[in-house]
Amino acid sequence: MAPPAETAPVFEEAAKREYKYGFVTDIDSEFAPKGLDEEIVRFISAKKDEPEWLLEWRLTAYRHWLTMQEPKWAFVKYPEIDFQDAYYYAAPKSDEDKPQSLDEVDPKLLETYEKLGIPLAEQAVLAGVAVDAVFDSVSVATTFKEKLTEAGVVFCPISEAVQTHPELVKKYLGTVVPYTDNFYATLNSAVFSDGTFVYVPKGVRCPMELSTYFRINAANTGQFERTLIVADEGSYVSYLEGCTAPMRDENQLHAAVVELIALGDAEIKYSTVQNWYPGDENGKGGIYNFVTKRGVCRGSNSKISWTQVETGSAVTWKYPSCILEGDNTVGEFYSVAITNNYQQADTGTKMIHLGKNTKSTIISKGISAGKGQNTYRGLVKALAGADGARNFTQCDSLLIGDECGAHTVPYIEVANPGAQVEHEATTSKISEDQLFYCQQRGLDPEEAVSLIVNGFCKEVLKELPMEFAVEAQKLLGVTLEGSVG
Amino acid sequence: MPQNENTASMIESFDQVKDTLPGAWLLDTRSNAIRSFEAQGYPTPRTEEWKYTNLNRLAREGFHPASDIGSPDVSDWSDLRVNGASRIVILNGRYDAAASDIGEMPDGISIAPLSDAMEDIAPDLEGQLAQIAPFDGGGLVALNTAFMRDGVILKLADGVQIARPVQVLHLVDAGGVALAVHPRTLVVAGDNSTATIVETFAGGVDTAYWTNAVTEIKVGRNASVSHVKRQAESVRAYHTALTQVRLDCDARYRSIALATGAALSRNETRVAFDGSGAEASLAGGALLRGRQHADNTTEADHTVPYTNSKQVFRNVLDDGSHSVFQGSVIVRQGAQKTDSSQSNRNLLLSAGAQAYSKPELQIFADDVKCAHGATTGDLNKDALFYLQSRGITTSQATLLLIEAFIAEIFDELPEGPVGDHLADAVSAWMEGAV
């Protein structure tokens, strides 16, 4: 559908607007040599001063990775990735001597955060959020540590946790996403640079929302974060992950792994706003986001809730999943995924019902604009032991323009007659009537689209913590700039 | 797909029988098809389309087309006849003239066994046979193309209506031979024509056999084809079938496929819309027990604007049976105003039963209406209680609810003998359930 003649120039102008958060900070990175072999794996491990068992684990993963094939089943197209043509380790120079307070942090880093709108000190104070900011691969600043320590919560870079809490890391690392899991998770297991480790002890309600801002900076550096969150019995934690990346031409690979473990009566809430550089309007550049996220409700009555707003990246391949092992456990997945220009997203979830009376809810909203391709791919599986399991899935797609695509691929596998599984999906477009109504009330076409899209996503956005919800709403509008037709 | 022993033995068997197959003009196509099979092999669960149905056992059984197997008595199957229909019987993969009864056909209709047609009206067939379902569409259609020996060709001239349904009764009773049959049906309905085709599959229980059917249907402008399929193969049999349909402007295609038979069955229906205003309604399902596995796979490929498709599939699973529904709707760029719906519901009656459902939408156009829904669960407890409170026993109430559940696929079914044919299939299954 062509845009109405009188409004077309507005859209064209808007479409040409540049990526707001596109800039490169000039910092000397300490690189491992290009390419990947056992030596590089050893180099990364040595850099982190890791114990022998972790090096062995990395090497086993690397050797297994060599036997694996890149998966091809997702509805995404991208040029062949040359895994030997990338750097697997880069640390900001200040790594050797970690800053003890914000004053000691490289001012150029701080400047970067300021451009992103997250001045650490201010945000920490105003929002009451502890920020463990990952710049490239090494964490540079951690705040509010004392307060968390008081509550007994461990919140630190995983590289630090390996040193300070080796027993916890060893006990849980790779138990949800084993090193054999899939091509990208295996690669991550071999070369993961850093990430976040959270441990909430028994019965503790984490006193604040935990948050990490990731940012890819060094050119040609794949980022391989590894996040491990363990909520011990009866505890609660809410974790926020958000990111933006500088504009550049070469594709960057991001293969993160996130593992969540909720023991009996524990609850983990994991929220993501993903706004990496999506490539320009011709589909050049952009991040490849191949992520494995999985949580396991290990004890009974535990709960894991995933909320994600995916607006960035050139290619997204991501299925935050829940394994509902304990009885009466609950899994939730709320997702908004937007693709504009040449973005491609193949995302969804897996809900694996093992325990009795397990419940899961999936609400997925996909929005395609421009030449974007958006796929919901989700698995709901109730095994023979999952008596009384219950799932409700709703996937709605919204199409803006006649060159984009919206696809829905649910897999429903039920092996227990006591399980009730329901799936429904709709596909529609923004109607002329809705647009006309808003414009007639004085909104310009872009505001109108933003309003309608926000309404469409409301069910998901309301699940986000406050600070994120505001950012996410703005993000929806920004992402769809120039897409109205 | 690497070549393996099973594919190799199939190729060997082709070399043995190729000169005995009808229609010398087809030999090149057949040879190309077997080479295509050599390249594609049997489908495996590693391909997305076959994720839930594994043909490993079938491939290992070593089914082969046999040269000639007497003519067993087919009177045992007389209750599978549709009353008043023109009937063509294909026994062990060959036309059985004695058991068939085509009857008088009005002008403008040509109906013949495929083996005869391949010899007699070859020039007529050349541009049509194996065109709607080309052999490179998969290993099984390639095998069928290579080995097809018999089946039916039905052609309707423009404006012709056939009042009587045409029934093709496929029977296998090979008496100890591991027989593979590859029947092919071609239906070409001219503009403004109307026809009803019933395909019925059944076989003897003594030996395992394999039916690998391909049906090609072309529906002309404003023509209407109803297609009913009853799959009541022997419980030891394997049944794989592909129905490929092309619809011209304003054409209508309605299909209802009910499976109660076969150890493993796969019923694949693919509809391509070539003209605006065309409509397709695909309904079907399976009533299963024991260790049966039934797969219904569909594809509605909307390439032009203003077309409609509707899919309704219901499966009832008892014991340790498995059902698969893989439905896909593709709306290509430019196919605006497409209206499509997909509904799959599965009823699990036993702890060992498993239902796999994958209703898929691929949409590349914005001004469309596409919805799908899928549910899996057991009988509604409230409904059961309600019936019991009215004095109906648990088992009667269960049967009543099952019947109502499966009846949702019969919405588009015409009254009369064709409807009875499917209703018989349901009651036959129910009797086994009591």
Boltz contact constraints between the chains, C-beta under 6 A:
constraints:
  - contact:
      token1: [A, 399]
      token2: [B, 366]
      max_distance: 6.0
  - contact:
      token1: [A, 402]
      token2: [B, 365]
      max_distance: 6.0
  - contact:
      token1: [A, 402]
      token2: [B, 366]
      max_distance: 6.0
  - contact:
      token1: [A, 405]
      token2: [B, 364]
      max_distance: 6.0
  - contact:
      token1: [A, 406]
      token2: [B, 363]
      max_distance: 6.0
  - contact:
      token1: [A, 407]
      token2: [B, 362]
      max_distance: 6.0
  - contact:
      token1: [A, 408]
      token2: [B, 361]
      max_distance: 6.0
  - contact:
      token1: [A, 409]
      token2: [B, 360]
      max_distance: 6.0
  - contact:
      token1: [A, 411]
      token2: [B, 358]
      max_distance: 6.0
  - contact:
      token1: [A, 412]
      token2: [B, 357]
      max_distance: 6.0
  - contact:
      token1: [A, 412]
      token2: [B, 374]
      max_distance: 6.0
  - contact:
      token1: [A, 413]
      token2: [B, 356]
      max_distance: 6.0
  - contact:
      token1: [A, 414]
      token2: [B, 355]
      max_distance: 6.0
  - contact:
      token1: [A, 414]
      token2: [B, 376]
      max_distance: 6.0
  - contact:
      token1: [A, 415]
      token2: [B, 354]
      max_distance: 6.0
  - contact:
      token1: [A, 417]
      token2: [B, 348]
      max_distance: 6.0
  - contact:
      token1: [A, 417]
      token2: [B, 378]
      max_distance: 6.0
  - contact:
      token1: [A, 420]
      token2: [B, 377]
      max_distance: 6.0
  - contact:
      token1: [A, 421]
      token2: [B, 376]
      max_distance: 6.0
  - contact:
      token1: [A, 422]
      token2: [B, 375]
      max_distance: 6.0
  - contact:
      token1: [A, 423]
      token2: [B, 374]
      max_distance: 6.0
  - contact:
      token1: [A, 424]
      token2: [B, 373]
      max_distance: 6.0
  - contact:
      token1: [A, 425]
      token2: [B, 372]
      max_distance: 6.0
  - contact:
      token1: [A, 426]
      token2: [B, 371]
      max_distance: 6.0
  - contact:
      token1: [A, 427]
      token2: [B, 363]
      max_distance: 6.0
  - contact:
      token1: [A, 427]
      token2: [B, 370]
      max_distance: 6.0
  - contact:
      token1: [A, 429]
      token2: [B, 366]
      max_distance: 6.0
  - contact:
      token1: [A, 429]
      token2: [B, 367]
      max_distance: 6.0
